[in-house]
């Protein structure tokens, strides 16, 4: 029965790592979007 437990742990670990990667990718994209919005806002205020 120990193999079944280790298989469950491995599956859980793989799922968790996938979710963590997805989350970090989304956070990275969100930061890039915020930076681009701030830059475009600065350009508008400077050119006005």
Secondary structure, 3 states (H helix, E strand, C coil): CHHHHHHHHHHHHHHHHHHHHHHHHHHHHHHHHHHHHHHHHHHHHHHC
